[in-house]
Amino acid sequence: MSISRREFARLLGIAGMAGMLPATGLAARRQSEDLYQLPAFGNVRLLHITDCHAQLQPVYFREPNVNLGVGAAAGQPPHLVGEKLLRHFGIAPGSAEAHAFTYLDFNTAAERYGKVGGFAHLKTLVDRLRDEFGREKTLLLDGGDTWQGSGTSYKTRGMDMVEASNLLGVDMMTGHWEFTYRQQEVLNNIDAFHGEFLAHNIFITEDALFEGADEYIFDEDSGRVFKPYSIREMGGARVAVIGQAFPRTKIANPARFIPDWTFDIYDDELQLLVDHIRGSEKVDAVVVLSHNGMDVDLAMAARVSGIDVILGGHTHDGMPKPSVVKNAGGQTLVCNAGSNGKFLGVLDMDVANGRFKGFRYRLLPVFAEQLPADPAMVKLIDQIRAPHLDWLNEELAYADEMLFRRGNFNGTFDQVICDALRERNDAEISLSPGFRWGTSVLEGQKIRMEHVLDQTCLTYPETYVREMSGAELKLILEDVADNIFNPEPYLQSGGDMVRVGGFDYVCDPFQPIGQRISDMTLDNGQPVDAARTYKVSGWATVGSQSDGADIWDVVADYLRDHKVAKIAKLNTPRLKGAAGNTGLADYSA
């Protein structure tokens, strides 16, 4: 009996999992190669990336072991981690996909499968999938958070990623961290972008309109700053793509950078827009390219009818399969494509005569060692990085254990940042934002300046030292917890809990605001006194600019002095009410 090349590759993968083949080499290579052999389906192919956070080079990125779901989201994607995620999606333990989608045995599996992402490897995969399906029937969509997150993006004000996106061939994008550059810088970057920047939910403020700052708005009648949607004819069908930028940008990030624009979910406006497109544009499919966050996308899919697919981002959830949401108009697929250039979503659709008749979806891990680097992209990346290599490549210390960020509470790299703030600024307590971007460093690996920048590189990096009362500290924790654990998705803003140094606390995510945080205790065992003031150091203030040193310099100085990044204590909270939650695994505090 003969077997196909694909069947042979699957057998090799199974044999490798059973220990019949070496942990590296042919088994890993064959299994990864098989991931990229996709039979064509339908007449339209959408390729989707999101939240790459300016990672041009291949990276390590550990998925979370804590991603708690509350309310209706409990037990549902994306709030699945580790073995629970594998069981839900039918992924074989020990496989390449198991490594890509979970934190399980990460250090060992990362050494076996290598780094992920990198725009040169991503371009090879994108070009292959376009050529196999037909370029005229394919779109590459970028969900945003593309221009921020690395040293070179900071130095070039995001233009490095505009150039890389142009070469990659991005057709349409929306945004979030893009708006943490100055307003004119955003417009300059969009002007240099070869694709279309879409955002139906960004409007000019009344004050700006009154003052005459309307020369750049897309539509004077509606007040929309950017083009809300685009329609492409492809594969004999008309496909509409609507842009949904992050709705809470001016709350989560400095409003002072973009004073003339206002953001929100605006699902009533979205419904009107979908109805118009369906009624007047005679399209066969409606797609929303979203940066809401997956819980918000799921809620929006239930409330707004007429959308066939939401391709989502912001919360960095890599989901192997779409969620299907029923609504008044039928149903909507909700997909989320992870982060850091680690995944490429591939949605093949059969659409015609105004009907969405079927689909095939794969979220492909981008294993850099299994995809040859595109020479043109390598050349561009080398040119971008060349002026900054001395800065990026400085070796600061060794990692005593794996350093990572992603998860609802302190990751090990977060703790390094918090410890650096306390030591360098002689503070009792430190606070660090709960950002979800930031790459991972394997145990024993050298920590370079580039790794620190991957964790800290934003456009408001200044640190601060100030007095705060215990009551103020609790108020901060309660406020952030409500942004994450509010059971109403529209009141969530994504991200994770503020990271803390110097104290622990108890967190009950399932209580209402004001009752989630208790038993705040300093590392020396003393309770945090609501009436007492404490010396607190932190960074990334949203309301006004601080006057301290840039956070990456603070962390780099700390690592240079210590030589080895050792974590004496991880300040993670003790949880209440979370036992059995599918978003919690291997957690102790």
N, C-alpha and C positions, 0 to 999 in steps of 0.2 A: 504494500500500500504506500503510495507517495503522499507527502504532505506539502502544503504550500510553505513559502518563505515565512509568511506571517505565523502560521501554526508552529513552525520550527522555532521562531523567535519566542512565542509564548511558552513553549516547552522548556526552552533554555531559561526563561525567567522563573518558571515554577521550580526547575531543578536548582537554580541558585538559591531560592527561598528555602528549599529543603536541605541545603548544605551539601549538595552533590557537586557543586562547582565552587571555585574560589570566590571570595567576597568581592573581588575586583576583576576587571577584565571583561571577557566575552559575555558572561551572563548579564552584567550590568549594562554593557553596551547594547546587546541585542534587545533587552527589555526596553531601553530608552528609545532605540530606533523605532520600535513597533508603535510607540505612542504617536509618532508623526505620520503614520500611514493612514490617511483618512479617506474612505470612499466618498465620492461626491454625492450630494443629495440636493434635489430641488434646483431652483434657478437663481438664487441670491445667496451670497456668502458674506457675512459680516464678521470681521476680525476685530477683537476688542482688547485694548490694554487700558490700564488705569493705575493711578497712584504709584508711578515708577519713581517718584521723588528724586529725579535727576541722577539716577544710578546708571551711568553709561557703561561701567565696567561690570563683569560678573561679580556676584556677591554670595555670601551665605545669609540666609534669612530663616530664622526659627519661627514656626507658627506657635500660637498661644496654647497654654494649658489651662488658662482661665479666660472664658468668654461667656459670662453669665447672661442668661436670658431671664427676663422678668415678665410678668403678666402673660399675655397671649403668646409671647415669644419664647417662653420657657419650653425647652425640649424640642424646639424647632430650629432649622437652619436660619441664621448662621451660627447659632449658639450650641455648637457641637464641637468637642475637642477629642483628640487622641483616639482611643479604640472605639469610642462611641461614634465618632465621625466615620471611621472605617466601616463599622457595621451598618450604619445608616445608608451609606452610598455603595456598599458592596465592594470595597477596595481590599485587596489581599494584604494582610500584614506582611511587613518586610519587603514590599515591592517598591519600585521607584516612585509610584504614585503615593504610596503610604508615607514615604519620606517627604514628598513635596507638600502634602496636605496636612501633616501633623508634626508635632514636636517630638514624637517618640524616638528614643535612642538617637537623638539628633546628631551629636558629635560623631558617633561611629558611622551613621548613615551618610553624613556630609562628606566624610573622608572617602566613602565608597563611591558616591555619585557625583561628587565635585560641586563646584559653584553653579549658581543659577543666574539667568538673566544675562545682561550685557547687550547693548544695542547692536553690536556687530553680529552676535549670534541670533538675536531676535530678528534682525533684518533677513538673515538667511532663511529662517523659518517663514516669515511673512511672505517673502518672494516665492518660496516653494509653494505655499498654499494658494497664493494668487495665481501662479502659473498653472498649477494643476486644475484649478476650478475655472479659470478664465478671468483675466484681469478686468475685463469689461463688466463682469458680474460680481465684483468684489469691492467692498469698502473697508478701510481701516479706520476705526473710531477710537479716540483717546478720551477717557473719562476725566482727565485733569489731574492736578497735583503732579505736574510734569516738570515745572520750571524751578522747583525748590527742593533742597535736601542734600546738596553736596557743596564742596568747596568751590568747584569751578562754576556752578550756577550762581553762587554768591558773588564771585568775582566778576562774572559776565552779566549779572542781573537777569539771568534766565535765558540769555541769547544762545548759550551753548546748546540748550535743549531745543530751542526753536530750529537751529541748524540741523541737529540730529533728527528731529521729527520730520523736517523737510526731506532729508535723505531717506529716512525710513518710509516715507510716503503716507503720512497721516492725512486722511481726507477731511476729517471733522474732529473738533474737540470742544470740551467745555472746561470749567475751571473752578478752583478754590484757592490753593496756596499761590496760584498765579497772581492773585490780588493782594499779596503781601509785598509786592513791589509798588513803587509809586505809580499813581494813576497814569501819568504820561508814559512811564516805562512799560506799563501793561499795553497801552495803545501802540507803542513803538514795536513791541514784540509781536503783537497780533498783526500789525502791518507787514512784518517780515515773514510771518507764517504763510506757507503756500496753500494750506488748507483753509477751511471755514471755521471760525470761532462762533459757537452757537450758545445762546443763553436767553431763554424766553423770560426769565424771572429776575432780571436786573433792570431797574428803571432809574432814570435821572431824578434827583431830588427836586422838590419844588423850589428850594432856595437856589440851587444851581441853575435851574431853568429861568428863574426870575433874573438872575445875575448874568444871563446870556451864555452860560457854559453848555450850549446845545449844539455846537458845531460838529461834534463827533457822534451824536446819537443816531441810531439806525432809523428810528421811526418817530417823527415829531408828534404824530397823532396819539400814539400809545405811550410815548415816553420811553420806549425800550432803547437801551443803550446799544445792544448787540442784536444781530440777526437771530430771530427766535427759532427758525427751522430751515431745513434745506430739503429739496426733493431731487432724487436721482432716478433716472430711467436706467434699468439694468436687468438683464435676463428677461426682457419682455414685460417687466413690471415697473410700477412707479412706487418708490419707497420714500417715505418721509421720515426724517430724523429731527427730533426736537431736542434742544439743549436745555438741561436743568442744572444750573450751577449750584454750588453749596449755598443753601438758603440762610445760614447763620454766620456768614463770613464776618459781618461787622460786629458780631458779638464775640466770636471765638478768636478773632484776629484784630489788629489795630484798625479802627475805623478812620484814623487820621491819615492813612495812606490813600484812601479812596473816598474822599469826602463828598463827592458829587453823585454817588451811586447808592441805591438802596436794594436790599436783597430780602427774599422770603420764599416760602414754598409756593404760594400762589396757586393752589390746586384748582380754585375756581377759574382763574385765568387759563390754566392748562386745559381744563375741560372745554372752555370756549374755543381754545386754539385747536384742540383735537377735533371738535365738531366742525369747525371751519375747514380744516384740512380734509376731513372725511367727506364733507358736503360739497366743497368748491374745487378742491384740487384733484379729486377722483383718483386717490391713491389705492394701492393694493395692500400696503402694510404701513403701520405707524410704529416707529421706534423712538423711545426716549433715551437719550444718552445722559445719564444722571450722575450727580455727585451728592446725592442726599444722604447716603448711608443705607445699608440694606434694610434695617427695620423700618425706616421711613419709606423706602421704596415699596416694601410689602404693604404698608398701610395705604400709600398713595395708589397702588395698583387696585386695591379694593374700593377706593373712593372715586377714582377717575376711570370712566369707561371708554372704550374705543382704542386703547393702546394695546398693541400686540406683544411688544417686548420692551422691558426696561433693562438696559445694560448699565449696571450700577457700579459705584465706587465710593470712596471716602472711608469706609470702616475696614478696608483691607481684608475683607473676608473672601478667601478663595474657595468657592463652592463648586464641586465637581459637576453638579447638575442644577438646572433651573428649578426654582420654586414656581408652582402654578397657582395663581390667585384668581378666584372667581369673583366676578363683579357684574353689574347690571348689564354690561354689554357682552358678556361671555366670560372670557378669561384672559389673563395677562401672564406672560413668562417674566420672571425676575431673575436676572443673572448677575453674579458679582465675580470679578476677575482678579482678586488678590492685589498684590502690590510689588514694588521694587523691580519691575520687569521680570518677575519670576514666572508669570503665566501669560498665555495668550488664549483668549476665548475665541472659539470658532463656532459660529451659529450659521448653519445651512438652512435655508427656508424655502418652502414651496409656496409661492404666493402668486395669485392670478385672479382677475375678475373681482377685485375688491375683497378677496378672501385669503386668510392665512390658513393654508390647508395642512401643513405639517412642518416638522423641523427635526434636525439632528444637532446636538450640542456636545462639544468637548472643550474642557478647560485644560490646555496643554502646558505642563511644566516645561520651562525653557532650560534644559540641562546644557550648560555651556560646553562641556566636554563632548557632547554628542552632536553638536551642530557646528560646522566649520564657520569661522568668522568671515564676514563679508569684507573684502579688502578695502573697498571705498569707505565703509564706515570705520574700519580700523584707522585708516589714514586721517579721517576727520577727528576722531576721538584723540588720536595722538597729537594733532595740531591744537586741539582745545586744551589738553592737559600740559603741554610742553612748558608754557610760561610758569606753571605752578608746581612742578614736580618736586622741587626742593621742599616746599611747604607741605605738600601732600604726603611725601614719603618719609618724613622724619620718624624714626623709631623711638617711641616714648617709654614703653614698658612691655612686659609679658603678661598674658592673661593666665591667672592662676586657675581659673575655671571658665566655662563658656560664658560669654557676655552677650546678653540679648535684652531687648526691650519689650516686645509685643506681649500684651496680657493686661487684664483689668487693673492689676496692681504692680508694685515695684518689680521690674526685671533687674537682672544683675548689673547691666550697664547703667540703668537708672540709679542704682545704688552707688556706683562709682561716682556719678555726677553729684549726687547728694552728699557723699562723703567729702568730695573735693570742695564743695561750697562751704561745708561746715569747717573744714580744716583751714582752708586758705583765708576765710573771712572770719575765723574765730567766732563762729556762731553756735548756739545751742541746738538750733533746729534749722533744717533746710527744706525747701520746697522746689520741685521741678515739675514742669507741665507733663500731662499724660499724653504726650504725642504717640501716635502709632507708627510713625516713620522712624527708621534707624536700623541699620544692618547688624548682623551678628558676627562675633569673633569667637573662633573655636578655642578650646582649652589648649594652652601652650603656644598659641599663635602670638606673634609680635603685634602689639597695638601701635599702629601708625597714626599720625595726625589725621589722615584721611578718615580713619574709623571714628575718631572723635568728632570730626566735622559731619559725618553721616548722622550722628546723633543730635547735633546741636546747631547746624548751620541754617539759621533763618535771618531775616532782615531786621530783627529787633533782639539782638543777642546779649544786651547789656545786663549785668548782674546788679543786685541791690543788697543792702544790709539795712534792716529796719527793726524797730520794736513792734511786736504784736502781742496782744493779750491771748490767753488761752481761749477766751470766748471767740475772738476773731479767728483763731486757727480752726476751731470747730465749725464756725460759720463757713469758712472756705471749703472745708471737707464736705459739709452738707450740701453746699451749692453745687460743687462738682459732681457729687454722687447723684444729685437729682438730674443733672444733665445726662448721666449715663443710665440710671436705673429707673427713671420715670416710666411707668407702664404705658403712658401715652407716647407713641413713637414721635409724633410731631413736636413734642417738647424735649426730645433728646437732641444732642448736638454731636454725637460721636465722640471719638477719643476715649481715653481711659482715665482712671482716677489720678489726681495729682500725686506725684511721687513724693515721699517724705523721708527725711533723714533725722535721726536723733530721738524718735518716739514711735510707739506703736499705738494701735487703736483697735476697737471692735467695730465691725461693719455688718449691718443687717440690710442688705440691698432691697428687701421686700417690704420695708416699712415706709411710711410717707416722709416727706422732707421734714427735717428737724429731729427725726427719730432714728436715722440710719447710723449715726456715729456716736460711740460711747467709749468709756474706759480708755481715754487717751493717757498714755503712760510713757514718761521719758525712759531712755535707755538705762538710766541709773535706778529705775524702779519707782521713782516718784511720780505721783499723778500730775497730769497737766492741770494747773490751777486756772480756772476761768478768769479770775481777777488779777492774776500775776502777768507781768510782761516778760517776753522772751526775746532774745536776740536771734533774728531769723534772716537767713540768706536765701535768695532765689534768683530767678532770671525770667526773661521773656514777658515783661509786663505789657499788658494790652492797652491800658488806659493812657499811660504817659510814658515817656522815655526815662529810663533810669540812667545813673551816671557811673555805674561800676564797670569793671573790665569785661570784655567779651567772654562769654561762658566757655568757648573753646580754649581760650588762653588760660583760664582758671583750671580747667580739667587737665590740660597739657602740662602745666606747671606741677600739678599734684602728681601726675603719673611719672614725670621726669624724676621727681624727688624719691618716689617709692620704688621705682624700677620694676616692681611686680604689682599687678592689680589684684590685691587680696581683699576679700569682703569679710569683715569680722561679723557683721550681722545684717541680714536682709529685713528691712522694715516693712513687712507685709502684714495686713490686718488679720485678726482672727475673725472668721466669718460666722454669722448666725443665719439659720434658715436655708443654707445652701446645700445641705446634704442631699445627694442623689441628683443634683442639677447636672444636666448633660453638658453644660459648659464649664465643668470643674473636674480636674484630674490631677493627681500627683501634687497636691497642695497641702502644705502644712505651715502653720503659723502659731 
